[in-house]
């Protein structure tokens, strides 16, 4: 599993460099979860963080939100959570990298059988560098099978709308079930107790992820594909690829 600078968590294959000429960006054969697939550059500002969590309190808060967003999963109880945060990240070759930034987060949850993803958007100040607009969604990793959340002209959602709209009736929060062949969006309403703090929370330990950072973790939830939870999951020492 890779946490990539360009707003992607990828499985099996690293995402690699952002290609301005490719449209749509989500298409292809790379399995990924993309809270904001764009041309990000942290050389002059911004940070990328990740953490794994098995703390009962946070797992229960996250599970409560899943149960509210997906009423048919009233017995869901997460046993593992992974959080990746892109904080105040500017776009490539930005002339104002300190003030025109994005802050967003992806949260992966599983109980060993079912898997869910939560996207949190605190601020979206840009959607492209000088070319291709960013995209939000998922790719199953085979036969160009991908799911586009935004931009989406059919339901009139732009990238800039993400902090203000929601599929679970809480602005800036988007939730999805990812263990099936078809992505399922949340249909219920979540509660404030499930909020995830951005990495400024000093009570939580984060690991800095620079560039494309490979994590030695067994795949928990490749989009659209069920996976088993037979191995203990550990985040080992960070190394760059």
C-alpha positions in Angstrom: 0.0 0.0 0.0 1.4 3.4 -1.0 0.5 6.9 0.3 1.3 9.1 -2.7 2.1 12.8 -2.8 -0.6 13.3 -5.5 -3.6 12.5 -3.2 -3.8 8.8 -3.7 -3.6 5.6 -1.7 -2.6 2.9 -4.1 -2.5 -0.9 -3.9 -0.1 -3.3 -5.6 1.3 -0.6 -7.9 2.6 2.8 -6.9 0.7 5.6 -8.6 3.8 7.3 -10.0 4.1 10.8 -11.4 1.0 12.9 -12.3 0.4 12.9 -16.0 -1.3 16.1 -17.2 -2.1 14.6 -20.5 -4.1 11.7 -19.2 -7.9 12.0 -19.0 -9.6 10.7 -17.0 -6.9 10.4 -14.3 -8.8 7.6 -12.5 -8.8 5.3 -15.6 -6.3 2.6 -16.0 -5.2 -0.6 -14.2 -3.8 0.8 -11.0 -5.9 -0.1 -7.9 -6.4 3.1 -5.9 -8.4 5.2 -3.5 -8.2 8.8 -4.5 -9.5 11.5 -2.1 -7.9 14.1 -4.4 -6.0 13.0 -7.4 -4.2 16.1 -8.5 -0.7 17.5 -9.3 0.4 18.2 -5.7 3.9 19.6 -4.9 5.1 19.9 -1.2 8.6 21.3 -2.0 7.5 24.7 -0.8 4.9 23.9 1.7 2.3 21.4 3.0 2.7 18.0 4.6 1.5 14.4 4.2 0.8 12.3 7.3 -0.4 8.8 8.0 -1.2 6.6 11.0 -2.7 3.3 11.8 -5.2 3.0 14.6 -6.5 0.2 16.8 -7.6 2.4 19.7 -11.0 1.3 20.9 -12.5 4.7 21.3 -11.6 5.9 17.8 -12.6 2.6 16.3 -16.0 2.8 18.0 -16.6 6.4 16.9 -15.7 5.5 13.3 -17.9 2.4 13.5 -20.8 4.5 14.8 -20.6 6.7 11.8 -20.5 3.8 9.4 -23.6 2.3 11.1 -25.4 5.7 10.7 -24.2 6.2 7.1 -25.1 2.6 6.1 -28.2 1.6 8.1 -28.0 -1.9 6.9 -24.7 -2.4 8.7 -25.9 -2.0 12.3 -23.5 -4.6 13.6 -20.4 -3.2 11.9 -17.5 -2.9 14.4 -14.1 -1.9 12.9 -11.0 -3.6 14.1 -8.5 -1.5 12.1 -8.3 2.0 10.8 -5.8 3.8 8.6 -5.7 7.6 8.3 -3.8 9.5 5.6 -3.9 13.3 5.7 -2.7 15.9 3.1 -2.4 19.1 5.0 -2.2 22.5 3.3 -0.7 21.1 0.1 -0.2 23.4 -2.9 -0.2 22.6 -6.6 2.8 22.0 -8.7 4.7 25.3 -9.6 2.3 27.4 -7.6 3.3 31.0 -7.3 1.6 31.2 -3.9 2.2 27.9 -2.2 1.5 29.1 1.3 -2.0 30.4 0.8 -3.6 28.5 -2.1 -3.7 25.0 -0.6 -5.9 22.0 0.1 -6.4 20.0 3.3 -8.1 16.6 3.0 -8.1 13.2 4.5 -8.8 9.6 3.7 -9.9 7.1 6.4 -9.9 3.3 5.7 -11.9 1.0 8.0 -12.5 -2.7 8.1 -14.0 -5.4 10.4 -12.3 -8.1 8.4 -15.3 -8.8 6.2 -16.6 -5.4 5.2 -14.5 -2.3 4.3 -15.4 1.4 4.2 -13.7 4.6 3.2 -14.3 8.1 4.5 -13.1 11.2 2.8 -12.9 14.4 4.9 -12.4 17.8 3.2 -11.5 20.8 5.4 -10.5 23.1 2.6 -10.1 22.9 -1.2 -8.4 26.0 -2.6 -7.4 24.7 -6.0 -8.4 22.0 -8.5 -5.6 22.0 -11.0 -2.0 23.2 -11.5 -2.1 24.5 -15.1 -3.8 21.7 -16.9 -5.9 18.6 -16.0 -8.4 19.1 -13.2 -8.1 16.9 -10.1 -10.4 13.9 -9.7 -12.0 12.1 -6.7 -12.9 8.4 -6.8 -11.7 4.8 -6.9 -10.2 2.3 -9.3 -10.5 -1.4 -9.0 -7.2 -2.1 -10.8 -8.5 -4.0 -13.7 -10.2 -3.3 -17.1 -10.4 0.4 -16.5 -13.2 -0.1 -13.9 -13.3 3.0 -11.9 -15.8 5.1 -9.9 -15.9 8.8 -10.2 -17.2 10.9 -7.3 -16.1 14.4 -8.6 -16.1 16.3 -10.8 -19.4 14.8 -11.7 -21.7 16.7 -14.1 -24.5 14.2 -13.8 -25.1 15.2 -10.2 -23.6 18.6 -10.5 -20.6 18.1 -8.1 -17.4 20.0 -8.6 -14.1 19.5 -6.8 -14.6 22.9 -5.1 -18.0 21.7 -3.7 -16.5 18.8 -1.7 -16.0 20.7 1.7 -19.6 22.0 1.5 -21.5 18.9 0.1 -21.8 15.4 1.4 -23.4 12.0 0.7 -24.1 11.5 4.4 -25.6 14.9 5.3 -22.5 16.4 6.9 -20.6 19.0 4.9 -17.1 17.9 3.9 -17.7 14.2 4.7 -18.1 11.5 2.1 -18.5 7.8 2.9 -18.3 4.7 0.8 -18.4 0.9 1.0 -15.5 -0.5 -1.0 -15.4 -4.3 -0.5 -17.9 -5.1 -3.3 -17.7 -5.1 -7.1 -19.7 -1.9 -7.0 -18.9 1.2 -4.9 -21.8 1.9 -2.5 -22.3 5.5 -1.2 -23.6 6.3 2.2 -27.3 7.0 2.4 -27.8 7.8 6.1 -26.8 10.7 8.4 -23.7 10.7 10.5 -23.0 12.4 13.8 -20.5 14.9 15.0 -18.8 12.5 17.4 -17.2 10.7 14.4 -15.1 13.7 13.3 -11.5 13.1 12.6 -9.0 15.8 13.5 -6.4 16.9 11.0 -2.8 16.2 11.9 -2.5 19.3 14.1 -3.9 17.2 17.0 -0.9 16.9 19.3 -2.4 14.0 21.1 -2.1 11.7 18.1 1.2 10.4 16.8 1.6 10.8 13.0 4.4 9.6 10.7 5.5 12.1 8.1 5.2 10.7 4.5 7.5 12.3 2.0 6.9 11.8 -1.8 5.5 8.4 -2.6 5.8 6.4 0.7 5.6 2.7 0.7 4.0 1.1 3.7 4.6 -2.5 4.6 1.0 -3.4 5.1 -1.1 -6.3 3.9 -3.9 -5.1 1.6 -7.0 -4.6 3.6 -9.4 -3.3 1.0 -8.5 -3.0 -2.6 -11.5 -1.1 -4.1 -14.3 -3.3 -5.3 -12.5 -6.5 -4.2 -13.1 -8.4 -0.9 -9.9 -9.2 1.0 -9.2 -11.4 4.0 -8.0 -10.1 7.4 -5.9 -13.2 8.4 -2.7 -11.3 9.1 -1.7 -8.9 11.8 -1.3 -5.5 10.2 1.6 -3.4 11.1 3.1 -0.1 9.9 6.8 -0.6 9.7 9.6 1.8 9.2 8.9 4.3 6.4 11.1 4.0 3.3 10.8 5.8 0.0 10.4 4.0 -3.3 
